[in-house]
């Protein structure tokens, strides 16, 4: 599929292009990507990444995650920005299996949407100002990345059904994400059966919660993040076909 770009070590690298908007335009292909951690890039994967001519990487992880796992390699002309959007860490492998898993994740997204306002606004500004292709990522390319992807697509005018469907494409990478965790955590047992999952229900719950509180995802961005119509117009100019 054009949306999925296959790498050996990355499992969740996707193009956000191709979605139609409410005004009849289309998100451009090859302009904005979402991914799991780019610290895994090496060898042929690195050559393939360079061929995409990415100009900026937005890393949504905590600084301590970057220190432990590394970051995208340095490259001439590649801007690197760390914007840690999550402020209340939790270990998904240790979530109580008796909890409603999708309600639990939606509530964690709500915390990021509340706590990470400054970082989310900055991420939107970076995306709106870039003339070259960009990538944003976290560890698995699922939660923090999924939240930002949903926010960007909503501000571009993409329908909710397409936003939640894009979110759920991470399900295609679940087995490999679990395998990565298992390899990186010898001796530990994963207690939460929902690890690596990204069903549509999580994003629907999250967007419904924002709408219940603010009126719409757009109004959340304006009222809580401080997004203005100029920034939204810049996002659409950068990312939508004319």
DABELKA-V863191 format. One line per field, one symbol per residue. ss: DSSP state (H for helix, E for strand, C for the rest). Layout:
ss = ???
//
This chain:
ss = CCCECCCCCCCCCEECCCCEECCCCEECCCCEEEECCHHHCCHHHHHHHHHCCEEEEEECCCHHHHHHHCCCCCCCCCEEEECCCCCCCCCHHHCCCCCCHHHHHHHHHHHHHHHCHHHHHHHHHHHHHCCCEEEEECCCCCCHHHHHHHHHHHHHCECHHHHHHHHHHHHHHHHHHHHHHHHHCCCCCCCCCCCCCCCHHHHHHHHHHHHHHHCCHHHHHHHHHCCCHHHHHHHHHHHECC
//
